[in-house]
Amino acid sequence: MRRYTIKCRLCDASFMSYGDYERHVVEGHRDNLAYRFRPMVVRDEAEDCESKE
């Protein structure tokens, strides 16, 4: 099963849930709340390497 992380476009922080990401944006980037609905979803590279072996 593939894993995905959610990354903040502003500071590149990673989160395992959208709720954690949203709290981060609201608390840490109050001036850029438009980014609340624009996270980057990134496939976990370590998980892909394990599935190829």
PDB file of N, CA, C and O in Angstrom:
ATOM      1  N   MET A   1       0.836  -1.183   0.000  1.00  0.00           N
ATOM      2  CA  MET A   1       0.000   0.000   0.000  1.00  0.00           C
ATOM      3  C   MET A   1       0.880   1.246   0.000  1.00  0.00           C
ATOM      4  O   MET A   1       1.818   1.352   0.790  1.00  0.00           O
ATOM      5  N   ARG A   2       0.577   2.169  -0.875  1.00  0.00           N
ATOM      6  CA  ARG A   2       1.373   3.385  -0.969  1.00  0.00           C
ATOM      7  C   ARG A   2       0.976   4.358   0.126  1.00  0.00           C
ATOM      8  O   ARG A   2      -0.183   4.433   0.536  1.00  0.00           O
ATOM      9  N   ARG A   3       1.968   5.096   0.584  1.00  0.00           N
ATOM     10  CA  ARG A   3       1.731   6.133   1.575  1.00  0.00           C
ATOM     11  C   ARG A   3       1.965   7.487   0.943  1.00  0.00           C
ATOM     12  O   ARG A   3       2.796   7.650   0.049  1.00  0.00           O
ATOM     13  N   TYR A   4       1.220   8.438   1.425  1.00  0.00           N
ATOM     14  CA  TYR A   4       1.338   9.801   0.937  1.00  0.00           C
ATOM     15  C   TYR A   4       1.505  10.748   2.116  1.00  0.00           C
ATOM     16  O   TYR A   4       0.982  10.499   3.203  1.00  0.00           O
ATOM     17  N   THR A   5       2.232  11.830   1.897  1.00  0.00           N
ATOM     18  CA  THR A   5       2.343  12.871   2.896  1.00  0.00           C
ATOM     19  C   THR A   5       1.840  14.168   2.281  1.00  0.00           C
ATOM     20  O   THR A   5       1.832  14.338   1.062  1.00  0.00           O
ATOM     21  N   ILE A   6       1.428  15.061   3.136  1.00  0.00           N
ATOM     22  CA  ILE A   6       0.954  16.373   2.709  1.00  0.00           C
ATOM     23  C   ILE A   6       2.022  17.377   3.085  1.00  0.00           C
ATOM     24  O   ILE A   6       2.457  17.429   4.236  1.00  0.00           O
ATOM     25  N   LYS A   7       2.448  18.179   2.116  1.00  0.00           N
ATOM     26  CA  LYS A   7       3.511  19.145   2.361  1.00  0.00           C
ATOM     27  C   LYS A   7       2.993  20.562   2.203  1.00  0.00           C
ATOM     28  O   LYS A   7       2.154  20.851   1.349  1.00  0.00           O
ATOM     29  N   CYS A   8       3.512  21.429   3.042  1.00  0.00           N
ATOM     30  CA  CYS A   8       3.172  22.846   2.993  1.00  0.00           C
ATOM     31  C   CYS A   8       3.975  23.504   1.867  1.00  0.00           C
ATOM     32  O   CYS A   8       5.194  23.344   1.799  1.00  0.00           O
ATOM     33  N   ARG A   9       3.309  24.228   1.004  1.00  0.00           N
ATOM     34  CA  ARG A   9       3.978  24.911  -0.105  1.00  0.00           C
ATOM     35  C   ARG A   9       4.841  26.078   0.380  1.00  0.00           C
ATOM     36  O   ARG A   9       5.770  26.492  -0.314  1.00  0.00           O
ATOM     37  N   LEU A  10       4.539  26.603   1.557  1.00  0.00           N
ATOM     38  CA  LEU A  10       5.245  27.780   2.047  1.00  0.00           C
ATOM     39  C   LEU A  10       6.548  27.447   2.760  1.00  0.00           C
ATOM     40  O   LEU A  10       7.539  28.159   2.596  1.00  0.00           O
ATOM     41  N   CYS A  11       6.564  26.369   3.553  1.00  0.00           N
ATOM     42  CA  CYS A  11       7.770  26.080   4.337  1.00  0.00           C
ATOM     43  C   CYS A  11       8.266  24.650   4.176  1.00  0.00           C
ATOM     44  O   CYS A  11       9.251  24.274   4.812  1.00  0.00           O
ATOM     45  N   ASP A  12       7.614  23.843   3.344  1.00  0.00           N
ATOM     46  CA  ASP A  12       8.037  22.473   3.034  1.00  0.00           C
ATOM     47  C   ASP A  12       7.899  21.506   4.209  1.00  0.00           C
ATOM     48  O   ASP A  12       8.512  20.439   4.197  1.00  0.00           O
ATOM     49  N   ALA A  13       7.106  21.857   5.223  1.00  0.00           N
ATOM     50  CA  ALA A  13       6.854  20.942   6.339  1.00  0.00           C
ATOM     51  C   ALA A  13       5.949  19.808   5.854  1.00  0.00           C
ATOM     52  O   ALA A  13       5.120  20.012   4.967  1.00  0.00           O
ATOM     53  N   SER A  14       6.107  18.612   6.435  1.00  0.00           N
ATOM     54  CA  SER A  14       5.330  17.441   6.030  1.00  0.00           C
ATOM     55  C   SER A  14       4.350  17.030   7.119  1.00  0.00           C
ATOM     56  O   SER A  14       4.625  17.172   8.311  1.00  0.00           O
ATOM     57  N   PHE A  15       3.196  16.515   6.685  1.00  0.00           N
ATOM     58  CA  PHE A  15       2.145  16.104   7.611  1.00  0.00           C
ATOM     59  C   PHE A  15       1.514  14.810   7.120  1.00  0.00           C
ATOM     60  O   PHE A  15       1.457  14.547   5.919  1.00  0.00           O
ATOM     61  N   MET A  16       1.044  14.011   8.064  1.00  0.00           N
ATOM     62  CA  MET A  16       0.411  12.742   7.718  1.00  0.00           C
ATOM     63  C   MET A  16      -1.096  12.886   7.512  1.00  0.00           C
ATOM     64  O   MET A  16      -1.728  11.989   6.954  1.00  0.00           O
ATOM     65  N   SER A  17      -1.682  14.008   7.956  1.00  0.00           N
ATOM     66  CA  SER A  17      -3.115  14.203   7.775  1.00  0.00           C
ATOM     67  C   SER A  17      -3.404  15.629   7.328  1.00  0.00           C
ATOM     68  O   SER A  17      -2.628  16.550   7.582  1.00  0.00           O
ATOM     69  N   TYR A  18      -4.539  15.786   6.659  1.00  0.00           N
ATOM     70  CA  TYR A  18      -4.935  17.107   6.204  1.00  0.00           C
ATOM     71  C   TYR A  18      -5.251  18.012   7.402  1.00  0.00           C
ATOM     72  O   TYR A  18      -4.992  19.215   7.358  1.00  0.00           O
ATOM     73  N   GLY A  19      -5.813  17.427   8.475  1.00  0.00           N
ATOM     74  CA  GLY A  19      -6.123  18.203   9.665  1.00  0.00           C
ATOM     75  C   GLY A  19      -4.881  18.836  10.276  1.00  0.00           C
ATOM     76  O   GLY A  19      -4.903  20.000  10.677  1.00  0.00           O
ATOM     77  N   ASP A  20      -3.801  18.069  10.347  1.00  0.00           N
ATOM     78  CA  ASP A  20      -2.538  18.605  10.863  1.00  0.00           C
ATOM     79  C   ASP A  20      -2.015  19.715   9.959  1.00  0.00           C
ATOM     80  O   ASP A  20      -1.516  20.732  10.438  1.00  0.00           O
ATOM     81  N   TYR A  21      -2.132  19.515   8.659  1.00  0.00           N
ATOM     82  CA  TYR A  21      -1.694  20.527   7.693  1.00  0.00           C
ATOM     83  C   TYR A  21      -2.508  21.811   7.854  1.00  0.00           C
ATOM     84  O   TYR A  21      -1.948  22.907   7.873  1.00  0.00           O
ATOM     85  N   GLU A  22      -3.824  21.673   7.970  1.00  0.00           N
ATOM     86  CA  GLU A  22      -4.685  22.846   8.092  1.00  0.00           C
ATOM     87  C   GLU A  22      -4.369  23.632   9.364  1.00  0.00           C
ATOM     88  O   GLU A  22      -4.309  24.861   9.330  1.00  0.00           O
ATOM     89  N   ARG A  23      -4.167  22.931  10.492  1.00  0.00           N
ATOM     90  CA  ARG A  23      -3.795  23.619  11.738  1.00  0.00           C
ATOM     91  C   ARG A  23      -2.479  24.362  11.576  1.00  0.00           C
ATOM     92  O   ARG A  23      -2.333  25.489  12.050  1.00  0.00           O
ATOM     93  N   HIS A  24      -1.523  23.732  10.908  1.00  0.00           N
ATOM     94  CA  HIS A  24      -0.222  24.354  10.665  1.00  0.00           C
ATOM     95  C   HIS A  24      -0.372  25.649   9.879  1.00  0.00           C
ATOM     96  O   HIS A  24       0.227  26.664  10.234  1.00  0.00           O
ATOM     97  N   VAL A  25      -1.172  25.621   8.808  1.00  0.00           N
ATOM     98  CA  VAL A  25      -1.349  26.802   7.967  1.00  0.00           C
ATOM     99  C   VAL A  25      -2.052  27.915   8.749  1.00  0.00           C
ATOM    100  O   VAL A  25      -1.643  29.074   8.682  1.00  0.00           O
ATOM    101  N   VAL A  26      -3.096  27.569   9.481  1.00  0.00           N
ATOM    102  CA  VAL A  26      -3.850  28.570  10.227  1.00  0.00           C
ATOM    103  C   VAL A  26      -2.982  29.205  11.315  1.00  0.00           C
ATOM    104  O   VAL A  26      -3.033  30.416  11.528  1.00  0.00           O
ATOM    105  N   GLU A  27      -2.195  28.391  11.995  1.00  0.00           N
ATOM    106  CA  GLU A  27      -1.372  28.909  13.097  1.00  0.00           C
ATOM    107  C   GLU A  27      -0.066  29.539  12.612  1.00  0.00           C
ATOM    108  O   GLU A  27       0.375  30.543  13.171  1.00  0.00           O
ATOM    109  N   GLY A  28       0.548  28.975  11.600  1.00  0.00           N
ATOM    110  CA  GLY A  28       1.873  29.412  11.193  1.00  0.00           C
ATOM    111  C   GLY A  28       1.941  30.355  10.016  1.00  0.00           C
ATOM    112  O   GLY A  28       2.930  31.066   9.840  1.00  0.00           O
ATOM    113  N   HIS A  29       0.894  30.368   9.209  1.00  0.00           N
ATOM    114  CA  HIS A  29       0.915  31.191   7.994  1.00  0.00           C
ATOM    115  C   HIS A  29      -0.381  31.996   7.882  1.00  0.00           C
ATOM    116  O   HIS A  29      -1.056  31.952   6.853  1.00  0.00           O
ATOM    117  N   ARG A  30      -0.718  32.714   8.917  1.00  0.00           N
ATOM    118  CA  ARG A  30      -1.978  33.478   8.964  1.00  0.00           C
ATOM    119  C   ARG A  30      -2.129  34.440   7.786  1.00  0.00           C
ATOM    120  O   ARG A  30      -3.248  34.706   7.347  1.00  0.00           O
ATOM    121  N   ASP A  31      -1.030  34.954   7.279  1.00  0.00           N
ATOM    122  CA  ASP A  31      -1.096  35.909   6.173  1.00  0.00           C
ATOM    123  C   ASP A  31      -1.318  35.240   4.816  1.00  0.00           C
ATOM    124  O   ASP A  31      -1.561  35.922   3.821  1.00  0.00           O
ATOM    125  N   ASN A  32      -1.235  33.918   4.773  1.00  0.00           N
ATOM    126  CA  ASN A  32      -1.346  33.191   3.509  1.00  0.00           C
ATOM    127  C   ASN A  32      -2.392  32.078   3.596  1.00  0.00           C
ATOM    128  O   ASN A  32      -2.122  30.943   3.203  1.00  0.00           O
ATOM    129  N   LEU A  33      -3.569  32.392   4.101  1.00  0.00           N
ATOM    130  CA  LEU A  33      -4.582  31.360   4.289  1.00  0.00           C
ATOM    131  C   LEU A  33      -5.086  30.767   2.976  1.00  0.00           C
ATOM    132  O   LEU A  33      -5.727  29.717   2.991  1.00  0.00           O
ATOM    133  N   ALA A  34      -4.817  31.403   1.856  1.00  0.00           N
ATOM    134  CA  ALA A  34      -5.200  30.824   0.562  1.00  0.00           C
ATOM    135  C   ALA A  34      -4.513  29.479   0.354  1.00  0.00           C
ATOM    136  O   ALA A  34      -5.011  28.639  -0.395  1.00  0.00           O
ATOM    137  N   TYR A  35      -3.384  29.270   1.004  1.00  0.00           N
ATOM    138  CA  TYR A  35      -2.665  28.001   0.870  1.00  0.00           C
ATOM    139  C   TYR A  35      -3.335  26.874   1.638  1.00  0.00           C
ATOM    140  O   TYR A  35      -2.943  25.716   1.484  1.00  0.00           O
ATOM    141  N   ARG A  36      -4.318  27.173   2.448  1.00  0.00           N
ATOM    142  CA  ARG A  36      -4.996  26.132   3.223  1.00  0.00           C
ATOM    143  C   ARG A  36      -5.548  25.046   2.310  1.00  0.00           C
ATOM    144  O   ARG A  36      -5.533  23.866   2.661  1.00  0.00           O
ATOM    145  N   PHE A  37      -6.027  25.439   1.156  1.00  0.00           N
ATOM    146  CA  PHE A  37      -6.648  24.486   0.240  1.00  0.00           C
ATOM    147  C   PHE A  37      -5.722  24.105  -0.906  1.00  0.00           C
ATOM    148  O   PHE A  37      -6.180  23.605  -1.933  1.00  0.00           O
ATOM    149  N   ARG A  38      -4.424  24.337  -0.739  1.00  0.00           N
ATOM    150  CA  ARG A  38      -3.475  24.025  -1.808  1.00  0.00           C
ATOM    151  C   ARG A  38      -2.266  23.246  -1.296  1.00  0.00           C
ATOM    152  O   ARG A  38      -1.135  23.651  -1.564  1.00  0.00           O
ATOM    153  N   PRO A  39      -2.460  22.148  -0.571  1.00  0.00           N
ATOM    154  CA  PRO A  39      -1.299  21.384  -0.122  1.00  0.00           C
ATOM    155  C   PRO A  39      -0.690  20.595  -1.279  1.00  0.00           C
ATOM    156  O   PRO A  39      -1.348  20.352  -2.291  1.00  0.00           O
ATOM    157  N   MET A  40       0.553  20.203  -1.121  1.00  0.00           N
ATOM    158  CA  MET A  40       1.176  19.289  -2.075  1.00  0.00           C
ATOM    159  C   MET A  40       1.001  17.883  -1.510  1.00  0.00           C
ATOM    160  O   MET A  40       1.294  17.652  -0.337  1.00  0.00           O
ATOM    161  N   VAL A  41       0.541  16.963  -2.305  1.00  0.00           N
ATOM    162  CA  VAL A  41       0.419  15.566  -1.894  1.00  0.00           C
ATOM    163  C   VAL A  41       1.564  14.825  -2.558  1.00  0.00           C
ATOM    164  O   VAL A  41       1.686  14.817  -3.783  1.00  0.00           O
ATOM    165  N   VAL A  42       2.421  14.189  -1.724  1.00  0.00           N
ATOM    166  CA  VAL A  42       3.638  13.567  -2.218  1.00  0.00           C
ATOM    167  C   VAL A  42       3.652  12.094  -1.839  1.00  0.00           C
ATOM    168  O   VAL A  42       3.425  11.737  -0.682  1.00  0.00           O
ATOM    169  N   ARG A  43       3.918  11.249  -2.815  1.00  0.00           N
ATOM    170  CA  ARG A  43       4.024   9.810  -2.556  1.00  0.00           C
ATOM    171  C   ARG A  43       5.308   9.533  -1.794  1.00  0.00           C
ATOM    172  O   ARG A  43       6.361  10.083  -2.117  1.00  0.00           O
ATOM    173  N   ASP A  44       5.220   8.684  -0.786  1.00  0.00           N
ATOM    174  CA  ASP A  44       6.374   8.336   0.042  1.00  0.00           C
ATOM    175  C   ASP A  44       7.356   7.504  -0.770  1.00  0.00           C
ATOM    176  O   ASP A  44       7.030   6.399  -1.205  1.00  0.00           O
ATOM    177  N   GLU A  45       8.561   8.036  -0.974  1.00  0.00           N
ATOM    178  CA  GLU A  45       9.569   7.364  -1.800  1.00  0.00           C
ATOM    179  C   GLU A  45      10.089   6.090  -1.152  1.00  0.00           C
ATOM    180  O   GLU A  45      10.390   5.131  -1.862  1.00  0.00           O
ATOM    181  N   ALA A  46      10.204   6.048   0.151  1.00  0.00           N
ATOM    182  CA  ALA A  46      10.702   4.866   0.853  1.00  0.00           C
ATOM    183  C   ALA A  46       9.748   3.686   0.629  1.00  0.00           C
ATOM    184  O   ALA A  46      10.196   2.550   0.474  1.00  0.00           O
ATOM    185  N   GLU A  47       8.464   3.946   0.612  1.00  0.00           N
ATOM    186  CA  GLU A  47       7.475   2.917   0.381  1.00  0.00           C
ATOM    187  C   GLU A  47       7.621   2.336  -1.019  1.00  0.00           C
ATOM    188  O   GLU A  47       7.479   1.126  -1.195  1.00  0.00           O
ATOM    189  N   ASP A  48       7.899   3.164  -2.014  1.00  0.00           N
ATOM    190  CA  ASP A  48       8.092   2.687  -3.384  1.00  0.00           C
ATOM    191  C   ASP A  48       9.312   1.794  -3.502  1.00  0.00           C
ATOM    192  O   ASP A  48       9.271   0.792  -4.216  1.00  0.00           O
ATOM    193  N   CYS A  49      10.392   2.130  -2.824  1.00  0.00           N
ATOM    194  CA  CYS A  49      11.606   1.321  -2.863  1.00  0.00           C
ATOM    195  C   CYS A  49      11.364  -0.054  -2.278  1.00  0.00           C
ATOM    196  O   CYS A  49      11.867  -1.043  -2.809  1.00  0.00           O
ATOM    197  N   GLU A  50      10.592  -0.143  -1.179  1.00  0.00           N
ATOM    198  CA  GLU A  50      10.317  -1.420  -0.561  1.00  0.00           C
ATOM    199  C   GLU A  50       9.467  -2.313  -1.457  1.00  0.00           C
ATOM    200  O   GLU A  50       9.659  -3.528  -1.474  1.00  0.00           O
ATOM    201  N   SER A  51       8.533  -1.731  -2.198  1.00  0.00           N
ATOM    202  CA  SER A  51       7.650  -2.529  -3.048  1.00  0.00           C
ATOM    203  C   SER A  51       8.376  -3.085  -4.275  1.00  0.00           C
ATOM    204  O   SER A  51       7.933  -4.077  -4.854  1.00  0.00           O
ATOM    205  N   LYS A  52       9.486  -2.459  -4.678  1.00  0.00           N
ATOM    206  CA  LYS A  52      10.245  -2.923  -5.835  1.00  0.00           C
ATOM    207  C   LYS A  52      11.143  -4.102  -5.494  1.00  0.00           C
ATOM    208  O   LYS A  52      11.550  -4.844  -6.387  1.00  0.00           O
ATOM    209  N   GLU A  53      11.456  -4.284  -4.229  1.00  0.00           N
ATOM    210  CA  GLU A  53      12.385  -5.365  -3.827  1.00  0.00           C
ATOM    211  C   GLU A  53      11.724  -6.708  -3.794  1.00  0.00           C
ATOM    212  O   GLU A  53      12.371  -7.706  -3.477  1.00  0.00           O
TER     213      GLU A  53
END
